[in-house]
Amino acid sequence: MRIVDVTTSEHGYRRLDAGSKTRIFVCPTGESIMENLANRRERPSKLWRPYAIKAAEALGVAFESLGWSQKAGCNCGCSPGFIVKGDHRPGFDIHVDIAELAGDNVVSLAESRMAR
C-alpha cells in the first residue's frame, strides 16, 4: 500500500472550539459508499498508523502520539480516525488516501478485492 493523496481542511461544524486537536482520516481509494459504511467499525488502525505518521510529518505537524478513535470525526462513530496528541496549534483535518500496489500501478482496494 502507499499514499496516493494528502489534503487538509478546517474542522467541520463538529469542532468549532479553538482548542480542538488535529484529526487524521485514512481512506482507501476506490471504496464505494456502501463498502465505507460496512467497514467503518473494522478499520485496520495498526496497519494505517504509519501512513498517518508520514502525512503528519510531511505537513510539519509535531506530535507526541496518535490515538485511534472510532469517534474522531463525529460523536456517532461514523468517522473513525487518529487524534493528534501534542501538537499545540489550532487543529485541522488531514485526509490521507491510500491504495494497494499491483506491480508499478496503483490499484484501488475495490479493484484489488475484485481481482482476488
C-alpha positions in Angstrom: 0.0 0.0 0.0 1.0 3.6 -0.5 -0.2 7.1 0.0 -1.9 8.4 -3.1 -3.0 11.9 -1.9 -3.0 14.0 1.2 -5.3 17.0 1.7 -6.1 19.3 4.6 -9.2 21.1 5.6 -10.5 23.2 8.5 -12.5 21.3 11.1 -16.2 20.9 10.2 -19.1 22.1 12.3 -18.5 19.5 14.9 -15.3 21.1 16.5 -15.5 24.8 16.3 -13.6 25.4 19.5 -10.0 26.7 19.1 -8.6 24.1 21.4 -9.6 21.1 19.3 -6.9 18.7 18.2 -5.9 17.8 14.7 -7.5 14.7 13.2 -6.1 12.3 10.6 -8.6 10.3 8.5 -7.1 7.5 6.3 -9.3 6.4 3.4 -8.8 3.6 0.9 -9.3 4.7 -2.7 -12.0 3.1 -4.8 -14.1 2.1 -1.8 -17.8 2.5 -2.5 -20.1 4.3 -0.1 -21.7 1.0 0.8 -18.2 -0.5 1.5 -17.3 2.5 3.6 -20.5 2.2 5.6 -19.9 -1.5 6.2 -16.2 -1.2 7.1 -16.3 1.9 9.4 -16.2 -0.1 12.6 -13.5 -2.5 11.4 -10.7 -0.3 10.2 -7.1 -1.6 10.4 -5.8 1.2 12.6 -2.5 -0.5 13.3 -1.9 -1.0 9.5 -2.8 2.6 8.8 -0.8 4.3 11.6 2.4 4.5 9.5 0.6 6.3 6.7 -1.0 8.8 9.2 2.5 9.4 10.7 4.0 10.0 7.3 1.3 12.5 6.4 1.6 14.4 9.7 5.4 14.6 9.3 5.2 15.7 5.7 2.9 18.6 6.8 5.2 19.6 9.7 2.7 18.5 12.4 4.6 18.0 15.6 3.1 15.3 17.8 3.8 13.1 20.8 1.4 10.3 19.8 -1.6 9.4 17.6 -4.6 7.9 19.3 -7.2 5.9 17.3 -10.7 6.9 18.0 -13.9 5.5 16.4 -15.5 8.9 17.1 -12.6 11.1 15.8 -14.8 13.0 13.4 -18.3 12.6 14.8 -20.0 11.6 18.1 -21.9 8.8 16.4 -18.8 6.9 15.3 -19.2 7.3 11.6 -15.8 8.9 11.1 -13.0 6.9 12.7 -9.5 8.4 12.6 -6.4 9.3 14.5 -6.3 12.2 17.0 -3.0 14.0 17.1 -1.7 14.5 20.7 1.0 17.0 21.5 0.6 19.5 18.6 -0.3 22.8 20.2 -1.5 24.7 17.1 -5.2 25.0 16.3 -6.5 21.7 15.0 -7.4 20.9 11.4 -8.3 17.7 9.5 -5.8 15.7 7.4 -7.2 13.3 4.8 -4.9 10.6 3.6 -5.9 8.5 0.6 -4.2 5.1 0.3 -4.2 2.4 -2.3 -2.7 -1.1 -2.8 0.0 -1.6 -5.4 0.0 -4.1 -8.2 3.4 -4.1 -9.8 4.1 -0.5 -10.6 0.5 0.6 -10.8 -1.7 1.9 -8.0 -4.9 -0.2 -7.7 -7.9 0.8 -5.7 -8.8 -1.5 -2.9 -12.1 -2.3 -4.6 -10.3 -3.3 -7.8 -7.9 -5.4 -5.7 -10.7 -7.3 -4.0 -12.5 -8.0 -7.3 -9.3 -9.5 -8.7 -8.9 -12.0 -5.8 
